Amino acid sequence: MAKVTGTALVTGGNRGLGLEVCRQLGRLGMRVLLSARDIAAGAEATAALRSEGLEVTFEPLDVTSQESIDKLADRLERQGLRLASLVNNAAIALQGFDASVAERTVAANFLGPLHVTERLLPLMEEHGRIVMVSSGAGELEGLSPAIRQRVDPPPSKEELVALMHEFVDDVRGGGYAAKGWPGSAYRVSKLGLNALTRLLAAELKPRHLLVNAVCPGWVRTRMGGEGASRSVEEGADTLVWAATLPPEGPSGGFFRERRAIPW
Ligand SMILES: NC(=O)c1ccc[n+]([C@@H]2O[C@H](COP(=O)([O-])OP(=O)(O)OC[C@H]3O[C@@H](n4cnc5c(N)ncnc54)[C@H](OP(=O)(O)O)[C@@H]3O)[C@@H](O)[C@H]2O)c1
């Protein structure tokens, strides 16, 4: 594959798919900012990739902390850095289902990518790529009509954020099932992330930014488990493809194995 230039920032880069995306982007020739909330784990992962001869720098980032996001953006701004690619990879899949799980999951998997993207937007190069690492769990298929019509077509960004908070409140109040919500916070968070991807793609079209959601498939990571069907190398492939699209590449799509799939 042809050499790719520019700087890429990857969230949750210390392990799993995020680490492999950092490795593959580095091998393609990009300068990689590996970000992670765990300083020791992030520094260790960065050192490992540097020992492979890749140009990787560690940046502390907890995607659920606006203070952490602001600090990162300030550091990059001071360095005059521009981003060619942003990979919103960090996410959680917690056991159980209650209001606390719903709140933490929406915070990490939906609000995290939203806040990171919005704060880093001024640093994005024209024709830059924003990758939302999503999941088949976020598909519209199988969703109740009541919830489906509230995300497809997506409402405004403010309404979408309010809808995600409403989900958490409905779980807390116990009335979520009656309103048609699925009984999975992970699913709802990725459903919201997909709707957000569609909104951002339209909003950022005038800036020629390519914004896409990508499903890596079922991958052998801590989240996917040992029994998953795909290696991290295979899972990272479409994420890296979306993070290195040429200027004329697609935007506002949902992809798996480099092919468009239905929202
Ligand atoms: N594996 C699969 O089968 C599969 C399938 C579909 C979609 N996905 C998606 O692929 C992406 C990567 O998943 P994975 O399988 O690599 O999961 P993983 O091995 O559990 O890694 C998740 C990464 O996200 C980080 N993270 C979580 N919360 C964070 C926060 N608040 N701030 C910064 N980093 C945070 C974790 O950091 P810590 O080490 O500090 O926890 C870790 O680096 C996720 O978006 C996931 O939803 C995975």
The ligand as an SDF file (V2000), in Angstrom:
LIG
                    3D

 48 52  0  0  0  0  0  0  0  0999 V2000
  -13.8230   -6.7470   20.1730 N   0  0  0  0  0  0  0  0  0  0  0  0
  -14.9530   -6.8510   19.4970 C   0  0  0  0  0  0  0  0  0  0  0  0
  -15.4280   -7.9530   19.1850 O   0  0  0  0  0  0  0  0  0  0  0  0
  -15.6750   -5.6040   19.0410 C   0  0  0  0  0  0  0  0  0  0  0  0
  -16.8170   -5.7610   18.2520 C   0  0  0  0  0  0  0  0  0  0  0  0
  -17.4990   -4.6410   17.7980 C   0  0  0  0  0  0  0  0  0  0  0  0
  -17.0160   -3.3840   18.1330 C   0  0  0  0  0  0  0  0  0  0  0  0
  -15.9080   -3.2550   18.9220 N   0  0  0  0  0  0  0  0  0  0  0  0
  -15.4620   -1.8870   19.2400 C   0  0  0  0  0  0  0  0  0  0  0  0
  -14.0610   -1.7780   18.9840 O   0  0  0  0  0  0  0  0  0  0  0  0
  -13.4950   -0.7850   19.8520 C   0  0  0  0  0  0  0  0  0  0  0  0
  -12.2730   -1.3360   20.5500 C   0  0  0  0  0  0  0  0  0  0  0  0
  -12.6840   -2.4560   21.3070 O   0  0  0  0  0  0  0  0  0  0  0  0
  -11.6760   -3.5880   21.8220 P   0  0  0  0  0  0  0  0  0  0  0  0
  -12.2820   -4.8710   21.4530 O   0  0  0  0  0  0  0  0  0  0  0  0
  -10.2860   -3.2610   21.4470 O   0  0  0  0  0  0  0  0  0  0  0  0
  -11.8920   -3.3840   23.4020 O   0  0  0  0  0  0  0  0  0  0  0  0
  -10.8860   -3.4780   24.6470 P   0  0  0  0  0  0  0  0  0  0  0  0
   -9.8250   -4.4610   24.3930 O   0  0  0  0  0  0  0  0  0  0  0  0
  -11.7570   -3.6280   25.8300 O   0  0  0  0  0  0  0  0  0  0  0  0
  -10.2120   -2.0240   24.6410 O   0  0  0  0  0  0  0  0  0  0  0  0
  -10.9840   -0.8900   24.9430 C   0  0  0  0  0  0  0  0  0  0  0  0
  -10.0460    0.2930   24.9870 C   0  0  0  0  0  0  0  0  0  0  0  0
  -10.8340    1.4610   25.3090 O   0  0  0  0  0  0  0  0  0  0  0  0
  -10.1910    2.1220   26.3880 C   0  0  0  0  0  0  0  0  0  0  0  0
  -11.1050    2.9500   27.1510 N   0  0  0  0  0  0  0  0  0  0  0  0
  -12.2560    2.5950   27.7780 C   0  0  0  0  0  0  0  0  0  0  0  0
  -12.7870    3.6580   28.4020 N   0  0  0  0  0  0  0  0  0  0  0  0
  -11.9570    4.7120   28.1620 C   0  0  0  0  0  0  0  0  0  0  0  0
  -11.9620    6.0810   28.5210 C   0  0  0  0  0  0  0  0  0  0  0  0
  -12.9210    6.5970   29.3070 N   0  0  0  0  0  0  0  0  0  0  0  0
  -10.9680    6.8880   28.0580 N   0  0  0  0  0  0  0  0  0  0  0  0
   -9.9830    6.3820   27.2850 C   0  0  0  0  0  0  0  0  0  0  0  0
   -9.9000    5.0820   26.9360 N   0  0  0  0  0  0  0  0  0  0  0  0
  -10.8840    4.2570   27.3670 C   0  0  0  0  0  0  0  0  0  0  0  0
   -9.5790    1.0160   27.2080 C   0  0  0  0  0  0  0  0  0  0  0  0
   -8.6300    1.5420   28.0990 O   0  0  0  0  0  0  0  0  0  0  0  0
   -8.2610    0.7830   29.5180 P   0  0  0  0  0  0  0  0  0  0  0  0
   -7.1940   -0.2300   29.1740 O   0  0  0  0  0  0  0  0  0  0  0  0
   -7.7620    1.8970   30.3790 O   0  0  0  0  0  0  0  0  0  0  0  0
   -9.5080    0.1410   30.0140 O   0  0  0  0  0  0  0  0  0  0  0  0
   -8.9640    0.1780   26.0770 C   0  0  0  0  0  0  0  0  0  0  0  0
   -7.7850    0.7760   25.6120 O   0  0  0  0  0  0  0  0  0  0  0  0
  -14.6250   -0.3610   20.7910 C   0  0  0  0  0  0  0  0  0  0  0  0
  -15.2100    0.8200   20.3060 O   0  0  0  0  0  0  0  0  0  0  0  0
  -15.6020   -1.5200   20.6930 C   0  0  0  0  0  0  0  0  0  0  0  0
  -16.9220   -1.1380   21.0170 O   0  0  0  0  0  0  0  0  0  0  0  0
  -15.2280   -4.3310   19.3850 C   0  0  0  0  0  0  0  0  0  0  0  0
  1  2  1  0
  2  3  2  0
  2  4  1  0
  4  5  1  0
  4 48  2  0
  5  6  2  0
  6  7  1  0
  7  8  2  0
  8  9  1  0
  8 48  1  0
  9 10  1  0
  9 46  1  0
 10 11  1  0
 11 12  1  0
 11 44  1  0
 12 13  1  0
 13 14  1  0
 14 15  2  0
 14 16  1  0
 14 17  1  0
 17 18  1  0
 18 19  2  0
 18 20  1  0
 18 21  1  0
 21 22  1  0
 22 23  1  0
 23 24  1  0
 23 42  1  0
 24 25  1  0
 25 26  1  0
 25 36  1  0
 26 27  1  0
 26 35  1  0
 27 28  2  0
 28 29  1  0
 29 30  1  0
 29 35  2  0
 30 31  1  0
 30 32  2  0
 32 33  1  0
 33 34  2  0
 34 35  1  0
 36 37  1  0
 36 42  1  0
 37 38  1  0
 38 39  2  0
 38 40  1  0
 38 41  1  0
 42 43  1  0
 44 45  1  0
 44 46  1  0
 46 47  1  0
M  CHG  2   8   1  16  -1
M  END
$$$$
